[in-house]
C-alpha cells in the first residue's frame, strides 16, 4: 500500500474476517471516561484469574500519565489495579506497587495497538502471574519487573465489587486518557491467550481482531463494543452497562482496528518548536488550537502516492489567517530546516500548495496568485480533493469547488492546481497562524464538528458534511487497499 506514516510505524489495519464497527474517542480536556460503579456489581468474581483485552490508538503524546483503566478505590496492592501510559510513553501495570514497566515506548499515533493483560496469581511461577502481550506477541523487556513480589493466590480488585474505570484514575483523578479505544473486553475466571482475541493475517502478517462473542465472560466480565450510539456504555456480553461521564453520541468514531483512518499527526509539524506543537491537539487528534502567533500545520498521519482522496476542515475560533494545504511527505519538506514558521507553498521549491483564507489566493512555489473566495472568520466547511493519479488538487468552500473546478475532470484538470512534485507521496493538512484561534480537520473517522446529515464516500466510509466527488475516497486503510 502507499500509506506512509511519519511517526513510528505504519497504518496497521488488515482487512477481511471479523470487523470492528466503532471505537470511542476519549479526551482529557473534556474529562471523559466510562465506568462500572461499585454499586452496580452484585458480588465478587474471580480476583486471581482474569484477562483484559483492548485496542487503542493514541492521539496525544504530552509527557503526562494517561490512565487507560483502574479497578479499586484506594492505593493498596489488593484494592488498586491500573493500566496506563507513563510519562515516557511506556506501558505500565501497577497496584500500589509497580509490577511492570516496558522498555518499549508507544508513540505511534497512526497505528492501533492491541494489548492483552493475562493474570493468574494461582500459577506457581511468579513470572507467569502477569503477562503482557502487544499485537499478539508477549512483551519480555521491562525497565521494572516486580512480578516476583506478587504472592501466589494474590487477590486484585479486578472483578471485585469496586469501581472499574476506563479512561481515568479515581486515585489520580486528573490523569485522563487521550485517544480512541475499541473492543474492551474483561474475562472473569479465564487467563486467556492473545489468540482468543486476535490472529495474524495470512497475507499481510498484521495482527487483527477475532470475533469475541463465544468467549466465557464469567461473573463480572464485560465487552464494550461502542456500537450503540444511544448507549455507548452497553455491555455487549449482557452484563451491567457502564456509566458515561461527559461522553455523548458524538464521541463515537468509525476509526477502528479494522479500518484505520488518517488523523492529525502530533509527531509531524513544520513550525517553530517553541510554539509547543500547536499548544493543544485535542478531540481525537482532529482539533488544533494555537498558543502563540506563527504558522503551524496539522498534517495527515497517512500520505499517498496514488488514488483520489477527500478531506474536510473547518475554522472553530475564527482565524483570519488559515491555509488548506497539500505537500510532499519527504524529509526535505517536513523536517524543520527551511520550513520553520512557514506554510506549504511559501518557499520556492518546497513542493507545497496552499489555499489562503484571508483573500482566497493560492500560494504555489513562492508565488501568490488569485484563485477563489476568501474564507476567513467563517465556519463554512472547506474541503480538499487530491487526485494523485493525475497530479492535481482542488479546493472547495461550502461545497463549491473554487476556480470553477471539477475534481471529476481527470487528466483535463478543470480548475485544478497541478502538483509540483506529483511523483512524491503527499499529505493533506490545515494551518492556522494567530494565537487563541482553532480549527478542526476531518478525514472521515471522527470529527468534533456537528454534522446534521452525514455523507460518506462511494464505499460507505467516512462521516462528512458533504459527499466526496465521484471517484474520491476517505483516507482510510480499506480504501488504501483498493486505490492506494
C-alpha positions in Angstrom: 0.0 0.0 0.0 1.0 3.6 -0.5 0.3 4.7 3.1 3.3 6.3 4.7 3.5 7.1 8.4 5.9 9.7 9.5 5.6 8.8 13.2 6.9 5.4 14.5 5.1 2.7 12.5 2.7 2.2 9.6 -1.1 2.4 9.4 -1.8 -1.1 10.6 -5.3 -2.3 9.6 -5.8 -5.7 8.0 -9.0 -6.4 6.0 -11.1 -9.5 5.8 -12.7 -11.5 8.6 -14.2 -10.0 11.8 -14.9 -6.3 11.6 -14.9 -3.8 14.4 -17.5 -1.1 13.5 -16.8 1.6 16.1 -14.5 3.0 18.6 -14.9 5.6 21.4 -12.9 8.8 21.4 -11.6 9.9 24.9 -10.5 13.5 25.5 -8.7 14.5 28.7 -9.7 18.2 28.3 -13.4 17.1 28.5 -12.8 14.8 31.5 -14.3 11.9 29.5 -14.5 8.4 31.0 -16.8 5.3 31.3 -17.1 3.3 34.5 -19.0 0.5 36.2 -19.7 1.8 39.7 -19.2 -0.4 42.7 -22.9 -0.3 43.5 -23.9 -1.9 40.2 -21.7 -5.1 40.9 -23.7 -7.5 43.0 -20.9 -9.8 44.1 -17.2 -10.5 43.7 -16.0 -12.6 40.8 -12.6 -14.2 40.4 -9.9 -11.8 41.6 -7.0 -14.1 40.9 -7.6 -15.2 37.3 -8.7 -12.8 34.6 -7.9 -11.3 31.3 -8.2 -7.7 29.9 -8.1 -7.1 26.2 -8.5 -3.9 24.3 -7.4 -1.9 21.2 -6.3 1.7 21.3 -4.9 4.4 19.1 -3.1 7.2 20.9 -3.7 10.8 19.9 -1.7 13.0 22.3 2.0 12.4 23.3 2.2 15.1 26.0 4.6 13.8 28.7 1.9 13.1 31.4 0.5 9.9 32.8 -2.6 8.8 30.9 -4.7 6.1 32.6 -6.5 3.6 30.5 -8.0 1.5 33.3 -8.3 1.4 37.1 -10.1 -1.1 39.4 -10.5 -0.3 43.1 -10.6 2.9 45.1 -7.7 3.0 47.5 -4.0 2.9 47.0 -3.1 -0.7 48.0 -2.0 -3.8 46.3 -5.3 -5.6 47.0 -7.5 -2.5 46.3 -6.0 -1.0 43.1 -5.0 -2.3 39.7 -4.2 0.1 36.9 -3.1 0.2 33.3 -1.6 3.4 31.9 0.9 5.0 29.6 3.6 6.6 31.7 5.2 10.0 31.4 7.8 8.5 29.0 5.1 6.7 26.9 5.9 3.3 28.4 3.1 0.9 29.2 2.8 0.4 33.0 0.9 -2.2 35.1 0.5 -1.1 38.7 -1.3 -1.5 42.0 0.2 0.4 44.9 3.4 -1.4 43.7 4.6 -1.1 40.2 4.5 -4.6 38.6 5.7 -4.0 35.1 7.0 -1.0 33.1 8.0 -1.7 29.5 11.3 -0.6 28.0 9.4 -0.2 24.7 7.6 3.1 24.2 4.3 3.6 22.4 4.3 6.8 20.4 2.8 5.8 17.1 -0.3 8.0 16.7 -1.1 6.5 13.3 -1.5 2.9 14.5 -3.8 0.8 16.5 -2.2 -1.3 19.3 -3.8 -4.4 20.8 -3.0 -5.1 24.5 -3.8 -8.3 26.3 -3.1 -8.5 30.1 -3.3 -12.1 31.2 -3.4 -12.6 35.0 -3.3 -15.8 37.0 -1.9 -15.4 40.5 -2.6 -19.1 41.2 0.3 -20.0 39.0 3.3 -21.5 40.8 5.8 -19.4 38.8 5.8 -15.7 39.8 6.7 -14.5 36.3 3.6 -16.1 34.9 1.2 -14.3 37.3 1.0 -11.3 35.0 1.8 -11.5 31.3 1.6 -8.6 28.8 1.0 -9.1 25.0 1.1 -6.4 22.4 -0.2 -7.1 18.9 -0.2 -10.8 19.6 3.4 -11.0 20.9 4.5 -11.4 24.5 6.3 -8.4 25.9 9.5 -9.5 27.6 11.7 -6.4 28.0 10.9 -4.3 31.1 12.6 -1.5 32.9 10.7 -2.6 36.0 9.6 -6.1 36.6 8.4 -6.8 40.2 6.3 -9.9 39.4 8.4 -11.9 41.9 6.8 -9.8 44.6 3.3 -11.0 43.7 2.3 -13.6 46.2 0.7 -16.8 44.9 -3.1 -16.5 45.1 -2.9 -12.8 45.5 -6.3 -11.0 45.1 -6.5 -8.0 42.9 -9.6 -5.7 42.9 -10.4 -6.6 39.3 -13.8 -8.4 39.2 -14.4 -7.3 42.8 -17.4 -5.1 43.9 -15.4 -1.9 43.3 -15.4 0.8 40.7 -14.0 -0.2 37.3 -13.0 2.9 35.2 -11.9 3.2 31.6 -10.2 6.4 30.6 -9.2 7.7 34.0 -8.0 7.0 37.5 -10.1 7.6 40.7 -6.9 7.8 42.8 -5.2 10.3 40.4 -8.3 11.9 39.1 -6.7 14.4 36.8 -4.9 11.7 34.7 -7.4 11.2 31.8 -6.7 9.3 28.6 -6.4 10.8 25.1 -7.1 8.5 22.3 -9.5 6.0 20.7 -10.5 2.8 22.4 -12.2 -0.2 20.7 -13.4 -3.6 21.8 -12.6 -3.5 25.5 -13.1 -7.0 27.0 -12.6 -8.3 30.5 -12.8 -12.1 31.2 -13.6 -13.1 34.8 -12.1 -16.5 35.7 -10.1 -17.1 32.5 -6.4 -16.4 31.8 -6.7 -16.3 28.0 -4.0 -16.2 25.4 -4.0 -13.3 22.9 -5.2 -15.7 20.2 -8.6 -15.7 22.0 -8.9 -12.1 20.7 -6.8 -11.8 17.5 -4.8 -13.6 14.9 -2.1 -12.8 12.3 -3.5 -12.1 8.8 -2.3 -14.8 6.4 -1.4 -12.3 3.6 -0.1 -9.2 5.4 1.1 -10.7 8.7 -0.7 -7.9 10.5 -2.4 -8.7 13.9 -6.1 -8.4 13.5 -9.2 -9.0 15.8 -11.3 -12.1 16.1 -15.0 -12.3 17.0 -15.1 -12.5 20.8 -18.8 -13.4 21.1 -18.2 -17.1 22.0 -15.8 -16.2 24.9 -16.7 -17.0 28.5 -17.0 -13.6 30.2 -17.7 -15.0 33.7 -19.5 -13.3 36.6 -18.2 -9.8 36.3 -16.6 -9.9 32.8 -17.8 -7.5 30.1 -17.5 -6.5 26.5 -17.7 -2.8 25.4 -18.1 -2.6 21.6 -19.2 1.1 21.5 -21.6 0.3 18.6 -24.8 1.7 20.1 -24.6 5.5 19.8 -27.6 5.8 22.1 -25.9 3.7 24.8 -22.1 3.8 24.4 -21.7 2.0 27.8 -23.6 -1.0 26.6 -22.1 -4.3 27.8 -22.4 -6.5 24.7 -21.9 -9.6 26.8 -25.2 -9.0 28.5 -23.9 -7.7 31.8 -24.4 -4.4 33.6 -23.9 -1.3 31.4 -21.2 1.2 32.1 -21.9 4.8 33.2 -20.8 7.6 30.8 -19.1 10.8 32.1 -19.0 13.7 29.7 -19.4 11.3 26.7 -22.2 11.6 24.2 -23.1 10.0 20.9 -20.8 12.5 19.1 -17.8 10.7 20.7 -18.5 7.6 18.7 -16.0 7.1 15.9 -15.6 4.8 12.8 -11.8 4.8 13.1 -11.2 1.2 14.2 -8.5 -1.5 14.1 -10.2 -3.0 11.0 -10.4 0.4 9.2 -7.8 2.8 10.3 -8.4 6.4 9.3 -5.9 9.2 9.0 -5.9 11.8 11.8 -3.9 14.9 12.5 -0.3 13.9 13.3 1.2 15.3 16.5 4.6 13.9 15.5 4.9 15.8 12.2 4.7 19.6 12.1 6.7 22.3 10.4 6.7 25.3 12.7 8.8 26.9 15.4 9.2 24.1 18.1 8.9 26.8 20.8 5.2 27.0 19.9 4.8 23.7 21.8 3.4 21.7 18.9 0.1 23.6 18.4 -0.2 24.2 22.1 -3.2 21.9 22.0 -4.1 19.0 19.8 -7.3 17.5 21.0 -10.5 15.7 20.1 -9.0 12.5 18.7 -6.2 14.5 17.0 -8.6 16.4 14.9 -8.7 19.8 16.6 -5.7 22.2 16.8 -5.6 25.3 19.0 -2.9 27.9 18.7 -1.0 29.2 21.8 1.2 31.7 20.0 1.4 33.6 16.7 3.2 31.7 14.0 2.2 29.3 11.2 1.6 25.7 12.2 0.1 22.9 10.1 -1.8 19.9 11.2 -1.0 17.2 8.7 -2.4 13.8 8.0 -0.9 10.7 9.5 -1.1 8.9 6.2 0.5 10.0 2.9 -0.5 8.8 -0.6 1.2 8.2 -4.0 -1.9 7.1 -6.0 -5.7 7.3 -5.8 -8.1 10.2 -5.2 -8.7 11.4 -1.7 -11.1 13.7 0.1 -10.9 15.6 3.4 -12.8 18.4 5.1 -11.8 21.1 7.6 -13.5 23.9 9.5 -12.5 27.1 11.4 -13.8 27.0 15.0 -12.5 30.0 16.8 -12.3 32.2 13.8 -8.8 32.6 12.3 -8.3 35.4 9.9 -5.3 33.6 8.6 -5.6 29.9 7.8 -4.5 27.6 5.0 -5.8 24.5 3.3 -2.6 22.6 2.1 -1.1 19.7 0.3 2.6 19.0 0.3 5.2 16.2 -0.2 5.8 13.8 2.6 9.6 13.9 2.5 12.1 15.0 5.0 13.2 18.0 2.9 9.8 19.5 3.4 8.6 18.1 6.7 11.9 18.4 8.6 12.3 21.7 10.5 15.0 23.1 8.2 13.6 25.9 5.9 10.0 25.2 7.0 10.2 26.8 10.5 7.2 29.2 10.7 6.3 28.7 7.1 3.4 27.1 5.3 3.1 24.9 2.2 3.9 26.9 -0.9 5.6 29.8 0.8 9.2 28.8 -0.1 10.3 28.2 -3.6 10.9 24.5 -4.3 9.1 23.2 -1.2 6.6 21.4 -3.4 3.6 22.6 -1.4 0.3 24.3 -2.3 -2.0 26.3 0.0 -5.4 28.0 -0.4 -5.4 31.1 1.8 -8.4 32.1 3.9 -7.7 35.8 4.0 -8.0 36.6 0.3 -8.8 33.2 -1.4 -5.4 33.2 -3.2 -3.2 30.2 -3.8 0.4 30.0 -2.5 2.4 27.9 -5.0 6.2 27.7 -5.3 6.6 31.1 -3.5 4.0 32.8 -5.8 0.7 34.3 -4.6 -2.0 34.2 -7.3 -5.7 34.8 -7.5 -7.8 31.6 -7.2 -11.1 31.6 -5.3 -13.3 33.1 -2.5 -11.9 34.1 0.9 -13.0 32.1 3.9 -11.5 34.0 6.9 -13.7 34.4 10.0 -16.3 32.0 8.9 -17.2 28.4 9.8 -18.1 27.1 6.3 -16.9 23.5 5.8 -13.9 23.6 3.5 -12.6 20.6 1.5 -9.6 19.2 -0.4 -9.8 16.8 -3.3 -6.4 15.4 -4.0 -6.0 13.5 -7.3 -2.7 11.6 -7.1 -3.5 9.7 -10.3 -3.4 12.8 -12.4 -1.2 15.0 -10.1 -3.8 17.6 -9.3 -5.6 19.2 -6.3 -8.9 21.1 -5.9 -10.2 23.2 -3.0 -13.8 23.8 -2.1 -15.7 26.4 0.1 -19.1 25.3 1.3 -19.2 22.5 -1.3 -18.4 24.9 -4.2 -15.2 23.9 -6.0 -13.1 27.0 -6.5 -11.8 28.4 -9.7 -14.8 26.6 -11.4 -13.0 23.4 -10.5 -14.3 19.9 -11.4 -12.5 17.2 -9.5 -14.0 14.5 -11.8 -12.4 16.0 -14.9 -9.4 13.6 -14.6 -6.3 14.5 -16.8 -8.1 17.6 -18.1 -7.9 19.1 -14.6 -10.7 21.7 -14.9 -9.9 24.4 -12.4 -7.2 22.3 -10.8 -3.8 23.2 -9.4 -1.0 21.0 -10.7 1.1 19.3 -8.1 4.7 20.4 -8.3 6.2 17.1 -7.4 3.4 14.5 -8.3 5.8 11.5 -8.0 6.3 12.1 -4.3 3.9 10.8 -1.6 1.6 13.7 -0.5 -0.1 14.7 2.7 -3.1 16.9 3.3 -3.4 19.5 6.1 -4.8 22.6 7.6 -2.7 25.5 9.0 -3.5 28.5 11.3 -1.4 31.4 12.3 -2.8 33.5 15.2 -2.8 32.9 19.0 -6.1 31.7 20.5 -7.5 30.5 17.2 -8.5 27.0 16.4 -9.9 24.7 13.7 -10.6 21.0 13.0 -9.7 18.5 10.3 -12.0 15.7 9.3 -10.5 12.7 7.4 -13.8 10.8 7.9 -13.1 8.6 11.0 -14.1 11.2 13.6 -14.9 14.9 13.7 -15.8 17.3 16.6 -17.8 19.3 14.2 -21.6 19.0 14.2 -23.0 17.3 11.1 -26.7 17.2 10.6 -26.9 14.9 7.6 -23.7 12.8 7.4 -22.3 11.8 4.0 -19.9 9.0 3.1 -17.8 8.1 0.1 -19.0 5.6 -2.5 -17.6 2.7 -0.4 -19.7 3.8 2.6 -16.7 5.0 4.6 -16.2 8.3 6.3 -18.6 10.8 8.0 -18.5 14.1 6.1 -20.6 17.3 5.8 -20.7 16.8 2.0 -20.4 13.8 -0.2 -17.0 13.4 -1.7 -16.8 13.9 -5.5 -17.3 10.8 -7.6 -14.2 8.7 -7.5 -12.8 10.3 -4.3 -12.5 8.5 -1.1 -11.9 8.9 2.6 -8.3 8.4 3.7 -8.5 5.0 5.5 -6.9 1.6 5.2 -9.8 -0.1 3.5 -9.8 2.5 0.7 -6.0 2.4 0.6 -6.0 -1.3 -0.1 -8.3 -0.8 -3.0 -7.0 2.5 -4.5 -3.7 3.4 -2.8 
